[in-house]
């Protein structure tokens, strides 16, 4: 597609429920990132996928968070047993390769509200 | 480890006035520095980036930033603010050894008519 697509754009869920957030990166981009943006905070790195390599999951805040990337393209971030502190905007970005000298393109994010 | 500090969570300037958004970084290895802008209800987009070429970097919409190693700074400026510049601006750093973008907390730019 023309840009990074994320769905849903908004999600309200009850505490304790599981949610799945989807990211469709730009075609041909091998690198995919998930970030979390809490109100008044910077962006918090969650996970990084690069091609067929094992993902870097070092930013995932707890074992309730997981992510996968199927066929090197679409990615799903899953949050199990959601808590109120999970409320944030979840941003996905993709780039052609590593970030050091190339641009990351961001989706518009999924605003997650846990009530 | 790298870190980024953006001074001022909110900056207010009059239309036509100079815009100065401050960013200081910490890195033990040569950094790559970025400014991203987030307009209301939109995703982030790249304004400009420093990748060890020219220290004065020009970006979109009349913005520029200067990399000053001695001051560990990468401040963003624009000579004359426009109402359409109202947005949140994020400074970020990465290095050759780290593919993560380390982000500042952001500065919300408010333009007064």
Backbone of each chain as ProteinMPNN parsed JSONL, in Angstrom:
{"seq_chain_A": "XXXXXXXXXXXXXXXXXXXXXXXXXXXXXXXXXXXXXXXXXXXXXXXXXXXXXXXXXXXXXXXXXXXXXXXXXXXXXXXXXXXXXXXXXXXXXXXXXXXXXXXXXXXXXXXXXXX", "coords_chain_A": {"N_chain_A": [[0.814, -1.201, 0.0], [0.191, 2.393, 0.005], [1.074, 3.549, 2.326], [1.922, 2.944, 5.811], [-0.377, 0.905, 7.343], [-2.647, 0.724, 9.997], [-4.768, -1.135, 12.13], [-7.373, -1.781, 14.553], [-8.31, 1.745, 14.37], [-9.149, 2.829, 16.691], [-9.669, 1.36, 19.868], [-11.628, 0.134, 22.375], [-11.596, -1.622, 25.313], [-12.472, -4.051, 27.798], [-11.025, -4.373, 31.004], [-8.878, -7.109, 31.454], [-9.552, -8.487, 29.177], [-8.399, -9.84, 26.005], [-6.548, -8.291, 23.349], [-5.986, -7.619, 19.869], [-3.787, -6.027, 17.729], [-3.249, -4.686, 14.553], [-0.782, -4.394, 11.972], [0.063, -3.242, 8.831], [2.698, -3.102, 6.863], [4.649, -0.93, 4.662], [4.962, -2.083, 1.373], [7.687, -4.162, 0.647], [9.314, -3.177, 2.624], [11.608, -4.262, 4.929], [12.081, -4.013, 7.602], [10.307, -3.726, 10.658], [8.641, -2.038, 13.225], [7.29, -1.807, 16.502], [5.87, 0.612, 18.617], [5.022, 2.258, 21.68], [3.008, 4.911, 22.721], [2.486, 6.848, 25.308], [0.351, 9.177, 27.047], [1.733, 12.364, 27.084], [4.271, 11.363, 27.109], [7.367, 10.219, 25.627], [8.084, 8.098, 22.805], [7.922, 4.629, 23.298], [9.924, 1.915, 22.745], [8.913, -1.261, 21.61], [9.094, -3.753, 20.077], [11.038, -5.271, 17.458], [11.236, -6.266, 14.128], [13.152, -7.787, 11.609], [13.331, -8.723, 8.445], [13.692, -12.178, 8.024], [14.876, -12.708, 10.383], [15.248, -13.526, 13.898], [13.014, -11.828, 16.036], [13.636, -8.805, 17.924], [12.672, -8.657, 21.075], [13.037, -7.14, 23.258], [11.896, -4.836, 24.28], [9.326, -5.331, 25.093], [6.913, -4.931, 27.596], [5.89, -6.803, 29.411], [5.094, -10.324, 29.927], [2.586, -10.502, 28.978], [2.424, -9.304, 26.612], [2.841, -9.866, 23.159], [4.101, -10.469, 19.848], [3.828, -11.054, 16.375], [5.035, -11.667, 13.069], [3.91, -12.322, 10.017], [4.988, -14.044, 7.173], [6.873, -12.125, 6.618], [5.587, -9.719, 6.356], [2.678, -8.514, 7.23], [2.014, -7.616, 10.607], [1.066, -8.578, 13.913], [0.227, -7.355, 17.027], [-0.299, -8.577, 20.164], [-2.086, -8.24, 23.132], [-2.535, -9.679, 26.135], [-4.969, -10.252, 28.683], [-5.657, -7.522, 29.39], [-4.666, -4.497, 31.06], [-5.347, -1.443, 32.851], [-3.167, 0.245, 32.676], [-2.188, -0.335, 30.219], [-3.371, 1.283, 28.438], [-2.93, 3.404, 25.749], [-1.411, 4.896, 22.811], [-0.644, 2.826, 20.184], [1.925, 2.466, 18.018], [3.015, 1.645, 14.788], [5.804, 1.146, 12.695], [7.64, 1.139, 9.629], [10.576, 0.366, 7.703], [13.076, 0.448, 5.1], [15.438, -0.741, 5.772], [17.83, -0.95, 8.395], [17.552, 1.668, 10.875], [19.485, 3.657, 10.91], [20.299, 5.279, 8.775], [18.1, 5.723, 7.271], [14.681, 6.394, 6.554], [11.999, 6.009, 8.825], [8.699, 5.022, 8.407], [5.606, 5.846, 9.675], [2.551, 4.417, 10.869], [-0.841, 5.537, 11.559], [-1.522, 4.797, 14.011], [-2.97, 2.902, 16.744], [-5.358, 3.666, 19.023], [-5.641, 2.586, 22.172], [-7.888, 1.928, 24.696], [-8.375, 0.92, 27.911], [-10.881, -0.099, 29.96]], "CA_chain_A": [[0.0, 0.0, 0.0], [0.885, 3.659, -0.079], [1.664, 3.883, 3.608], [1.729, 1.944, 6.85], [-1.776, 0.866, 7.738], [-2.894, 0.081, 11.274], [-6.181, -1.308, 12.484], [-8.302, -0.676, 14.338], [-7.758, 3.047, 14.738], [-9.504, 2.981, 18.099], [-10.145, 0.134, 20.481], [-11.971, 0.206, 23.788], [-11.754, -2.981, 25.787], [-12.606, -4.192, 29.242], [-9.874, -4.928, 31.721], [-8.846, -8.566, 31.494], [-9.771, -9.05, 27.841], [-7.267, -9.842, 25.089], [-6.731, -7.471, 22.14], [-5.028, -7.785, 18.775], [-3.587, -4.824, 16.933], [-2.676, -5.115, 13.283], [0.028, -3.441, 11.224], [0.373, -3.626, 7.459], [3.778, -2.157, 6.513], [4.829, -0.589, 3.258], [5.465, -3.23, 0.625], [9.126, -4.138, 0.408], [10.05, -2.788, 3.821], [11.966, -5.467, 5.672], [12.113, -3.721, 9.045], [9.026, -3.315, 11.225], [8.788, -1.677, 14.638], [6.133, -1.419, 17.299], [6.145, 1.548, 19.686], [3.872, 2.664, 22.483], [3.056, 6.334, 23.05], [1.579, 7.204, 26.387], [0.063, 10.609, 27.092], [2.785, 13.172, 27.673], [5.544, 10.645, 27.116], [7.945, 9.922, 24.325], [7.715, 6.786, 22.284], [8.588, 3.518, 23.964], [10.157, 0.794, 21.845], [8.364, -2.537, 22.063], [9.627, -4.924, 19.388], [11.608, -4.99, 16.141], [11.369, -7.377, 13.194], [13.978, -7.507, 10.433], [13.314, -9.849, 7.538], [13.404, -13.485, 8.616], [15.649, -12.876, 11.623], [14.482, -13.553, 15.144], [12.713, -10.462, 16.447], [14.121, -8.282, 19.19], [11.499, -8.453, 21.917], [13.543, -6.626, 24.53], [11.102, -3.727, 24.769], [7.987, -5.742, 25.543], [6.897, -4.629, 29.034], [5.563, -7.968, 30.24], [4.799, -11.505, 29.101], [1.234, -10.396, 28.414], [2.592, -8.727, 25.281], [3.542, -10.684, 22.178], [3.894, -9.994, 18.489], [4.332, -11.908, 15.314], [5.02, -11.089, 11.729], [3.696, -13.45, 9.116], [5.459, -13.9, 5.798], [7.69, -10.928, 6.471], [4.778, -8.561, 6.009], [1.742, -8.067, 8.257], [2.357, -7.934, 11.992], [0.011, -8.477, 14.913], [0.632, -7.196, 18.426], [-1.35, -9.108, 21.027], [-1.981, -7.951, 24.56], [-3.437, -10.568, 26.869], [-5.417, -9.837, 30.026], [-5.32, -6.097, 29.396], [-4.728, -3.702, 32.276], [-5.583, -0.029, 32.553], [-1.907, 0.908, 32.298], [-1.892, -0.617, 28.808], [-4.009, 2.323, 27.621], [-1.908, 4.201, 25.061], [-1.46, 4.768, 21.355], [0.354, 1.861, 19.725], [2.363, 2.894, 16.696], [3.814, 0.725, 13.985], [6.619, 1.823, 11.687], [8.438, 0.241, 8.803], [11.635, 1.003, 6.926], [13.697, -0.477, 4.152], [16.495, -1.466, 6.47], [18.029, -0.392, 9.727], [17.127, 3.055, 10.973], [20.554, 4.634, 11.096], [20.406, 6.242, 7.685], [16.923, 5.657, 6.423], [13.505, 6.941, 7.212], [10.929, 5.133, 9.291], [7.361, 5.509, 8.077], [4.707, 5.464, 10.759], [1.112, 4.386, 10.735], [-1.534, 6.54, 12.367], [-1.624, 4.302, 15.372], [-4.204, 2.383, 17.343], [-5.572, 4.195, 20.379], [-6.224, 1.543, 23.016], [-8.403, 2.369, 25.994], [-8.8, -0.202, 28.743], [-11.794, 0.449, 30.973]], "C_chain_A": [[0.846, 1.249, 0.0], [1.597, 4.001, 1.211], [1.482, 2.721, 4.565], [0.289, 2.028, 7.344], [-1.933, 0.121, 9.054], [-4.395, -0.027, 11.511], [-6.308, -2.063, 13.792], [-7.664, 0.655, 14.695], [-8.041, 3.347, 16.205], [-10.027, 1.663, 18.63], [-10.401, 0.396, 21.956], [-12.252, -1.213, 24.251], [-11.882, -2.993, 27.304], [-11.343, -4.802, 29.829], [-9.99, -6.447, 31.767], [-9.06, -9.232, 30.141], [-8.468, -9.007, 27.046], [-7.585, -8.938, 23.9], [-5.65, -7.803, 21.133], [-4.991, -6.514, 17.953], [-2.822, -5.232, 15.674], [-1.881, -3.995, 12.63], [0.346, -4.022, 9.856], [1.441, -2.661, 6.955], [3.785, -1.838, 5.023], [5.464, -1.783, 2.55], [6.958, -3.089, 0.365], [9.954, -3.701, 1.591], [10.316, -4.032, 4.677], [11.938, -5.254, 7.179], [10.744, -3.232, 9.503], [9.192, -3.137, 12.723], [7.415, -1.441, 15.253], [6.621, -0.497, 18.425], [4.857, 1.808, 20.451], [4.063, 4.124, 22.868], [2.012, 6.619, 24.109], [1.454, 8.702, 26.465], [1.207, 11.348, 27.776], [4.149, 12.518, 27.725], [6.097, 10.556, 25.707], [7.483, 8.558, 23.864], [8.572, 5.707, 22.943], [8.702, 2.355, 22.988], [9.58, -0.48, 22.445], [9.074, -3.718, 21.41], [10.063, -4.533, 17.982], [11.722, -6.283, 15.356], [12.246, -6.92, 12.031], [14.012, -8.77, 9.585], [12.909, -11.134, 8.235], [14.172, -13.74, 9.903], [14.731, -12.946, 12.829], [14.227, -12.13, 15.616], [13.394, -10.082, 17.756], [12.912, -7.9, 20.037], [11.861, -7.728, 23.21], [12.709, -5.49, 25.105], [9.721, -4.103, 25.281], [7.923, -5.633, 27.067], [6.562, -5.802, 29.927], [5.246, -9.141, 29.328], [3.354, -11.516, 28.61], [1.275, -9.862, 26.974], [3.328, -9.711, 24.379], [3.255, -10.115, 20.801], [4.433, -11.02, 17.527], [4.244, -11.17, 13.995], [4.969, -12.247, 10.746], [4.195, -13.122, 7.723], [6.272, -12.642, 5.559], [6.895, -9.685, 6.145], [3.925, -8.118, 7.197], [2.202, -8.513, 9.645], [1.142, -7.748, 12.887], [0.64, -8.364, 16.293], [-0.54, -7.637, 19.286], [-1.06, -8.737, 22.477], [-3.017, -8.822, 25.265], [-3.782, -9.955, 28.222], [-5.102, -8.355, 30.247], [-5.538, -5.449, 30.76], [-4.904, -2.236, 31.898], [-4.295, 0.684, 32.138], [-1.477, 0.596, 30.871], [-2.509, 0.438, 27.893], [-2.946, 3.263, 27.06], [-2.218, 4.162, 23.578], [-0.315, 3.844, 20.942], [0.669, 2.184, 18.26], [3.219, 1.816, 16.046], [4.588, 1.554, 12.966], [7.348, 0.785, 10.858], [9.498, 1.046, 8.065], [12.306, -0.047, 6.064], [14.767, -1.319, 4.824], [16.671, -0.81, 7.823], [17.887, 1.123, 9.72], [18.246, 4.07, 10.84], [20.606, 5.659, 9.974], [19.209, 6.181, 6.75], [15.708, 6.061, 7.234], [12.563, 5.832, 7.658], [9.592, 5.791, 8.966], [6.397, 4.951, 9.115], [3.265, 5.352, 10.288], [0.47, 5.417, 11.649], [-1.825, 6.053, 13.776], [-2.976, 3.709, 15.706], [-4.288, 2.942, 18.755], [-6.312, 3.142, 21.185], [-6.646, 2.139, 24.346], [-8.924, 1.15, 26.736], [-9.637, 0.354, 29.893], [-12.129, -0.615, 32.035]], "O_chain_A": [[2.075, 1.178, -0.004], [2.625, 4.678, 1.189], [0.967, 1.665, 4.201], [-0.192, 3.098, 7.716], [-1.414, -0.984, 9.213], [-5.174, 0.854, 11.148], [-5.459, -2.892, 14.117], [-6.576, 0.681, 15.269], [-7.267, 4.033, 16.872], [-10.739, 0.938, 17.936], [-9.511, 0.822, 22.691], [-13.055, -1.923, 23.646], [-11.455, -2.065, 27.992], [-10.689, -5.64, 29.209], [-11.046, -6.999, 32.075], [-8.776, -10.419, 29.982], [-7.555, -8.245, 27.364], [-8.74, -8.826, 23.488], [-4.546, -8.212, 21.491], [-6.024, -5.992, 17.535], [-1.876, -6.018, 15.73], [-2.239, -2.82, 12.714], [0.833, -5.146, 9.74], [1.126, -1.511, 6.649], [3.023, -2.407, 4.241], [6.387, -2.41, 3.071], [7.432, -2.042, -0.077], [11.177, -3.835, 1.571], [9.399, -4.743, 5.087], [11.788, -6.208, 7.943], [10.101, -2.429, 8.827], [9.798, -3.966, 13.402], [6.502, -0.939, 14.598], [7.622, -0.767, 19.088], [3.755, 1.606, 19.94], [5.148, 4.526, 23.289], [0.811, 6.627, 23.839], [2.336, 9.429, 26.008], [1.602, 11.013, 28.893], [5.081, 13.06, 28.321], [5.39, 10.787, 24.725], [6.6, 7.946, 24.465], [9.781, 5.864, 23.115], [7.697, 1.869, 22.467], [9.738, -0.746, 23.637], [9.599, -4.588, 22.104], [9.534, -3.593, 17.391], [12.241, -7.279, 15.859], [12.099, -5.805, 11.531], [14.641, -9.761, 9.954], [11.906, -11.176, 8.948], [14.133, -14.841, 10.453], [13.589, -12.487, 12.789], [15.14, -11.305, 15.597], [13.688, -10.94, 18.589], [12.216, -6.928, 19.739], [11.07, -7.709, 24.154], [12.802, -5.205, 26.299], [9.022, -3.262, 25.847], [8.781, -6.179, 27.761], [6.922, -5.793, 31.104], [5.141, -8.985, 28.111], [2.944, -12.438, 27.905], [0.299, -9.957, 26.23], [4.32, -10.315, 24.787], [2.29, -9.375, 20.608], [5.372, -11.756, 17.829], [3.5, -10.203, 13.831], [5.898, -13.052, 10.67], [3.877, -12.074, 7.161], [6.352, -12.149, 4.434], [7.465, -8.688, 5.701], [4.417, -7.414, 8.079], [2.703, -9.621, 9.831], [0.303, -6.878, 12.652], [1.479, -9.18, 16.675], [-1.649, -7.121, 19.145], [0.055, -8.9, 22.973], [-4.218, -8.71, 25.016], [-2.982, -9.234, 28.818], [-4.375, -7.991, 31.172], [-6.455, -5.799, 31.503], [-4.642, -1.841, 30.761], [-4.331, 1.62, 31.339], [-0.52, 1.182, 30.364], [-2.203, 0.48, 26.702], [-2.16, 3.844, 27.808], [-3.153, 3.493, 23.137], [0.839, 4.063, 21.311], [-0.208, 2.173, 17.396], [4.039, 1.17, 16.698], [4.078, 2.544, 12.442], [7.638, -0.313, 11.332], [9.342, 2.245, 7.834], [12.137, -1.25, 6.261], [14.968, -2.481, 4.471], [15.746, -0.179, 8.335], [18.078, 1.775, 8.694], [17.967, 5.256, 10.67], [20.936, 6.818, 10.226], [19.304, 6.545, 5.578], [15.735, 6.06, 8.464], [12.362, 4.845, 6.95], [9.391, 6.977, 9.226], [6.377, 3.752, 9.392], [2.821, 6.102, 9.419], [1.156, 6.089, 12.42], [-2.311, 6.803, 14.622], [-3.981, 3.975, 15.047], [-3.401, 2.718, 19.579], [-7.474, 2.842, 20.911], [-5.849, 2.777, 25.034], [-9.803, 0.439, 26.249], [-9.166, 1.165, 30.69], [-12.883, -0.34, 32.969]]}, "seq_chain_B": "XXXXXXXXXXXXXXXXXXXXXXXXXXXXXXXXXXXXXXXXXXXXXXXXXXXXXXXXXXXXXXXXXXXXXXXXXXXXXXXXXXXXXXXXXXXXXXXXXXXXXXXXXXXXXXXXX", "coords_chain_B": {"N_chain_B": [[24.611, 3.646, 26.369], [21.988, 5.395, 24.736], [20.357, 8.61, 25.054], [17.74, 11.072, 25.022], [16.9, 14.431, 25.483], [14.353, 16.713, 25.577], [13.86, 20.052, 25.947], [11.287, 21.648, 27.559], [7.987, 20.968, 27.505], [5.952, 22.245, 26.284], [5.919, 24.808, 23.886], [5.376, 28.122, 23.091], [4.807, 30.376, 20.519], [4.532, 33.442, 18.677], [2.77, 33.939, 15.613], [4.852, 34.221, 12.819], [7.115, 34.653, 14.294], [10.381, 33.554, 15.477], [11.009, 30.073, 15.632], [12.201, 27.865, 18.03], [13.142, 24.803, 19.017], [14.339, 22.712, 21.478], [16.822, 20.174, 21.663], [18.742, 17.829, 23.26], [21.225, 15.337, 23.318], [22.516, 12.174, 24.406], [25.241, 10.153, 23.851], [27.6, 7.594, 23.45], [28.817, 6.894, 21.187], [29.141, 7.877, 17.711], [26.23, 9.637, 16.808], [23.06, 9.222, 15.07], [20.654, 11.514, 14.226], [17.302, 12.62, 14.518], [14.417, 14.543, 13.663], [11.016, 14.361, 14.148], [7.631, 15.061, 13.239], [4.37, 15.362, 14.555], [1.255, 15.855, 13.575], [-2.002, 16.887, 14.735], [-3.995, 14.093, 15.45], [-2.72, 12.523, 13.582], [-0.194, 10.359, 12.128], [3.358, 10.033, 12.863], [5.771, 11.954, 11.065], [8.78, 12.26, 9.173], [10.82, 15.062, 9.668], [13.458, 15.996, 9.373], [16.878, 14.807, 9.178], [20.027, 13.945, 10.662], [22.901, 12.463, 9.533], [25.669, 12.237, 9.754], [26.764, 13.707, 7.702], [26.565, 16.871, 6.385], [26.548, 19.337, 8.969], [24.564, 21.197, 9.323], [21.291, 20.797, 8.763], [18.694, 20.723, 6.481], [15.165, 20.63, 6.394], [11.769, 19.641, 5.735], [9.108, 22.028, 5.106], [10.431, 24.415, 5.783], [11.946, 24.09, 8.063], [14.988, 23.661, 9.937], [17.953, 22.149, 11.33], [20.77, 22.098, 13.488], [23.59, 20.178, 14.018], [25.52, 20.017, 16.831], [28.309, 18.935, 18.067], [29.96, 19.555, 20.254], [28.225, 20.644, 22.037], [26.444, 18.678, 22.356], [23.959, 18.837, 21.016], [20.959, 19.25, 19.054], [19.207, 21.236, 17.939], [16.044, 22.41, 16.758], [14.967, 24.697, 14.317], [13.052, 27.411, 12.931], [12.687, 30.185, 10.889], [10.361, 31.793, 10.737], [7.34, 31.43, 12.174], [4.402, 29.608, 11.3], [0.853, 29.273, 11.319], [0.16, 26.693, 10.615], [2.207, 25.179, 11.59], [1.689, 24.28, 14.075], [1.904, 21.626, 16.187], [3.115, 18.456, 17.483], [6.47, 17.869, 18.275], [9.105, 15.641, 17.903], [12.269, 14.588, 18.969], [14.826, 12.292, 18.115], [17.226, 9.63, 18.532], [19.628, 7.407, 17.138], [22.095, 4.817, 16.65], [24.972, 3.319, 14.98], [25.263, 0.927, 16.23], [22.858, 0.332, 17.251], [19.63, -0.251, 16.48], [17.37, 0.817, 17.434], [15.177, 3.574, 17.739], [15.655, 6.084, 19.958], [13.669, 8.089, 21.886], [12.85, 11.528, 22.537], [10.678, 13.195, 24.909], [8.951, 14.798, 23.589], [7.786, 17.949, 22.237], [5.261, 20.215, 22.392], [4.246, 22.449, 20.032], [2.882, 25.597, 20.033], [1.108, 27.985, 18.266], [0.566, 31.35, 18.335], [-1.886, 33.636, 17.226]], "CA_chain_B": [[23.202, 3.812, 26.013], [21.652, 6.74, 24.268], [19.18, 9.25, 25.622], [17.371, 12.34, 24.396], [16.156, 15.35, 26.338], [13.743, 17.869, 24.915], [13.542, 21.053, 26.952], [9.994, 22.289, 27.368], [6.937, 20.119, 26.941], [5.141, 23.139, 25.457], [6.555, 26.053, 23.468], [4.385, 28.992, 22.459], [5.391, 31.509, 19.79], [3.587, 34.19, 17.842], [2.897, 33.735, 14.174], [5.888, 35.083, 12.255], [8.283, 34.685, 15.175], [11.34, 32.449, 15.379], [10.733, 28.847, 16.37], [13.382, 27.156, 18.51], [12.818, 23.647, 19.848], [15.643, 22.239, 21.924], [17.042, 18.737, 21.803], [20.081, 17.424, 23.645], [21.328, 13.897, 23.287], [23.658, 11.553, 25.056], [25.634, 8.944, 23.125], [29.039, 7.342, 23.556], [29.286, 6.662, 19.822], [28.526, 8.873, 16.821], [24.781, 9.442, 16.714], [22.216, 9.681, 13.986], [19.627, 12.284, 14.916], [16.094, 12.832, 13.722], [13.239, 15.255, 14.149], [9.737, 13.945, 13.572], [6.501, 15.913, 13.611], [3.079, 14.675, 14.639], [0.112, 16.761, 13.542], [-3.134, 16.332, 15.488], [-4.694, 12.919, 14.92], [-1.989, 11.924, 12.472], [1.022, 9.647, 12.498], [4.602, 10.813, 12.835], [6.474, 12.005, 9.797], [10.131, 12.763, 9.302], [11.093, 16.449, 9.296], [14.83, 16.041, 8.895], [17.752, 13.859, 9.865], [21.469, 14.118, 10.598], [23.528, 11.145, 9.42], [27.121, 12.45, 9.732], [27.2, 14.517, 6.563], [26.575, 18.276, 6.787], [26.035, 19.532, 10.33], [23.32, 21.964, 9.222], [20.389, 19.958, 7.987], [17.432, 21.374, 6.122], [14.073, 19.683, 6.277], [10.554, 20.105, 5.054], [8.348, 23.135, 5.683], [11.282, 25.516, 6.227], [12.67, 23.77, 9.293], [16.359, 23.198, 9.864], [18.555, 21.817, 12.624], [22.224, 22.069, 13.435], [24.249, 19.239, 14.909], [26.673, 20.598, 17.513], [28.878, 17.858, 18.87], [30.507, 20.087, 21.499], [27.11, 20.936, 22.937], [25.544, 17.512, 22.242], [22.63, 19.378, 20.741], [20.4, 19.152, 17.698], [18.018, 22.082, 18.075], [15.23, 22.614, 15.551], [14.587, 26.099, 14.176], [12.363, 27.909, 11.743], [12.774, 31.641, 11.051], [9.078, 32.468, 10.852], [6.31, 30.421, 12.467], [3.115, 29.666, 10.614], [-0.189, 28.592, 12.095], [0.148, 25.273, 10.264], [3.302, 24.494, 12.279], [1.221, 23.788, 15.369], [2.017, 20.167, 16.185], [4.074, 17.976, 18.469], [7.74, 17.588, 17.629], [9.892, 14.656, 18.64], [13.662, 14.371, 18.622], [15.173, 10.899, 18.342], [18.608, 9.284, 18.242], [20.017, 6.009, 17.008], [23.514, 4.707, 16.328], [25.304, 2.164, 14.152], [25.199, -0.304, 17.015], [21.548, 0.212, 17.871], [18.624, 0.109, 15.496], [16.225, 1.442, 18.073], [15.078, 5.016, 17.859], [15.433, 6.524, 21.335], [12.87, 9.291, 21.678], [12.548, 12.514, 23.548], [9.28, 13.173, 25.361], [8.14, 15.61, 22.686], [7.471, 19.344, 22.546], [4.077, 20.68, 21.679], [4.422, 23.817, 19.552], [1.63, 26.354, 19.966], [1.301, 29.215, 17.501], [-0.414, 32.385, 18.695], [-2.137, 34.533, 16.08]], "C_chain_B": [[22.952, 5.261, 25.601], [20.458, 7.287, 25.038], [18.96, 10.585, 24.923], [16.565, 13.162, 25.393], [15.637, 16.505, 25.513], [13.311, 18.837, 26.005], [12.213, 21.72, 26.624], [8.988, 21.36, 26.74], [6.017, 20.936, 26.032], [5.967, 24.387, 25.145], [5.517, 26.859, 22.705], [5.095, 30.163, 21.794], [4.296, 32.194, 18.996], [3.834, 33.862, 16.378], [3.917, 34.724, 13.623], [7.157, 35.14, 13.078], [9.166, 33.468, 14.941], [10.86, 31.265, 16.216], [12.058, 28.206, 16.751], [12.923, 26.039, 19.437], [14.125, 22.951, 20.178], [15.689, 20.73, 22.083], [18.508, 18.527, 22.171], [20.119, 15.908, 23.73], [22.537, 13.448, 24.092], [23.973, 10.278, 24.295], [27.143, 8.787, 23.212], [29.659, 7.057, 22.189], [28.601, 7.681, 18.916], [27.043, 8.608, 16.614], [24.228, 9.776, 15.335], [20.996, 10.317, 14.652], [18.484, 12.623, 13.978], [15.147, 13.786, 14.439], [12.037, 14.746, 13.377], [8.662, 14.914, 14.054], [5.226, 15.076, 13.602], [1.979, 15.722, 14.682], [-1.066, 16.102, 14.253], [-3.822, 15.196, 14.75], [-4.022, 12.321, 13.689], [-0.78, 11.159, 13.005], [2.231, 10.564, 12.453], [5.179, 10.831, 11.432], [7.82, 12.672, 9.992], [10.229, 14.21, 8.833], [12.476, 16.569, 8.686], [15.671, 15.051, 9.695], [19.21, 14.254, 9.657], [22.093, 12.725, 10.586], [25.012, 11.284, 9.122], [27.629, 13.13, 8.468], [27.252, 15.975, 7.043], [25.967, 18.452, 8.161], [24.777, 20.388, 10.35], [22.418, 21.224, 8.254], [19.103, 20.719, 7.72], [16.359, 20.318, 5.921], [12.891, 20.278, 5.551], [9.948, 21.294, 5.793], [9.216, 24.233, 6.289], [12.034, 25.279, 7.523], [14.111, 23.371, 9.0], [16.877, 22.912, 11.266], [20.056, 21.734, 12.443], [22.771, 21.105, 14.471], [25.482, 19.913, 15.508], [27.219, 19.558, 18.49], [29.347, 18.365, 20.233], [29.414, 20.356, 22.532], [26.146, 19.744, 23.036], [24.107, 17.946, 22.001], [22.244, 19.199, 19.279], [19.084, 19.928, 17.712], [17.348, 22.324, 16.725], [14.808, 24.08, 15.476], [13.81, 26.33, 12.889], [12.282, 29.422, 11.897], [11.431, 32.304, 11.339], [7.961, 31.435, 11.011], [5.028, 30.698, 11.685], [2.111, 28.877, 11.431], [-0.173, 27.083, 11.842], [1.279, 24.477, 10.917], [2.882, 23.937, 13.637], [1.13, 22.266, 15.34], [2.908, 19.765, 17.354], [5.327, 17.51, 17.734], [8.569, 16.673, 18.53], [11.3, 14.58, 18.076], [14.008, 12.924, 18.949], [16.617, 10.647, 17.921], [18.739, 7.786, 18.03], [21.502, 5.994, 16.648], [23.739, 3.489, 15.442], [25.139, 0.862, 14.901], [23.813, -0.549, 17.573], [20.5, 0.658, 16.872], [17.387, 0.74, 16.129], [16.314, 2.948, 17.94], [14.782, 5.323, 19.322], [14.826, 7.916, 21.254], [12.916, 10.244, 22.864], [11.063, 12.481, 23.863], [8.375, 14.032, 24.484], [7.937, 17.027, 23.185], [6.282, 19.754, 21.707], [4.285, 22.15, 21.314], [3.065, 24.474, 19.359], [1.923, 27.659, 19.256], [0.179, 30.194, 17.856], [-0.631, 33.322, 17.511], [-1.688, 35.948, 16.359]], "O_chain_B": [[23.611, 6.196, 26.057], [19.658, 6.537, 25.598], [19.872, 11.148, 24.317], [15.666, 12.649, 26.06], [16.4, 17.19, 24.831], [12.506, 18.499, 26.873], [12.039, 22.284, 25.544], [9.115, 21.001, 25.57], [5.383, 20.394, 25.127], [6.626, 24.948, 26.021], [4.863, 26.351, 21.794], [5.888, 30.86, 22.427], [3.266, 31.597, 18.683], [4.952, 33.553, 15.966], [3.858, 35.918, 13.92], [8.18, 35.63, 12.6], [8.766, 32.494, 14.303], [10.377, 31.422, 17.337], [12.934, 28.024, 15.906], [12.381, 26.297, 20.512], [14.92, 22.637, 19.292], [14.747, 20.099, 22.562], [19.405, 18.997, 21.47], [19.156, 15.276, 24.164], [23.438, 14.226, 24.407], [23.107, 9.424, 24.107], [27.879, 9.762, 23.06], [30.881, 6.988, 22.056], [27.597, 8.281, 19.301], [26.644, 7.491, 16.284], [24.838, 10.503, 14.551], [20.383, 9.72, 15.537], [18.687, 12.881, 12.792], [15.092, 13.822, 15.668], [12.028, 14.702, 12.147], [8.771, 15.505, 15.128], [5.038, 14.204, 12.754], [1.789, 16.395, 15.694], [-1.115, 14.877, 14.359], [-4.185, 15.323, 13.58], [-4.677, 11.692, 12.857], [-0.399, 11.292, 14.167], [2.135, 11.725, 12.054], [5.089, 9.846, 10.699], [7.986, 13.533, 10.856], [9.778, 14.548, 7.738], [12.652, 17.163, 7.623], [15.25, 14.534, 10.73], [19.58, 14.818, 8.627], [21.863, 11.915, 11.484], [25.556, 10.525, 8.319], [28.832, 13.116, 8.206], [27.932, 16.267, 8.027], [24.981, 17.795, 8.493], [23.998, 20.313, 11.3], [22.744, 21.05, 7.079], [18.503, 21.288, 8.631], [16.609, 19.254, 5.355], [13.003, 21.283, 4.85], [10.245, 21.528, 6.965], [8.783, 24.916, 7.217], [12.697, 26.186, 8.027], [14.412, 22.815, 7.944], [16.313, 23.373, 12.259], [20.551, 21.35, 11.383], [22.453, 21.203, 15.656], [26.381, 20.33, 14.779], [26.674, 19.337, 19.571], [29.159, 17.694, 21.248], [29.651, 20.302, 23.738], [25.139, 19.82, 23.74], [23.175, 17.499, 22.67], [23.09, 19.023, 18.402], [18.005, 19.366, 17.524], [18.01, 22.427, 15.692], [14.342, 24.642, 16.467], [13.895, 25.573, 11.922], [11.848, 29.903, 12.944], [11.366, 33.269, 12.1], [7.679, 30.665, 10.093], [4.638, 31.842, 11.451], [2.466, 27.937, 12.143], [-0.458, 26.293, 12.742], [1.316, 23.251, 10.817], [3.64, 23.206, 14.273], [0.368, 21.694, 14.56], [3.389, 20.608, 18.111], [5.246, 16.842, 16.703], [8.709, 16.898, 19.732], [11.497, 14.516, 16.862], [13.535, 12.385, 19.95], [17.162, 11.351, 17.071], [18.044, 6.995, 18.667], [22.09, 7.04, 16.374], [22.813, 2.72, 15.182], [24.904, -0.185, 14.298], [23.599, -1.526, 18.291], [20.483, 1.819, 16.462], [16.465, 1.149, 15.424], [17.398, 3.527, 18.018], [13.773, 4.871, 19.862], [15.393, 8.815, 20.632], [13.006, 9.833, 24.021], [10.285, 11.822, 23.172], [7.154, 13.989, 24.63], [7.915, 17.281, 24.389], [6.294, 19.653, 20.48], [4.476, 22.992, 22.192], [2.213, 23.976, 18.623], [2.875, 28.361, 19.599], [-1.003, 29.892, 17.692], [0.328, 33.75, 16.868], [-1.828, 36.82, 15.502]]}, "name": "protein", "num_of_chains": 2, "seq": "XXXXXXXXXXXXXXXXXXXXXXXXXXXXXXXXXXXXXXXXXXXXXXXXXXXXXXXXXXXXXXXXXXXXXXXXXXXXXXXXXXXXXXXXXXXXXXXXXXXXXXXXXXXXXXXXXXXXXXXXXXXXXXXXXXXXXXXXXXXXXXXXXXXXXXXXXXXXXXXXXXXXXXXXXXXXXXXXXXXXXXXXXXXXXXXXXXXXXXXXXXXXXXXXXXXXXXXXXXXXXXXXXXXX"}
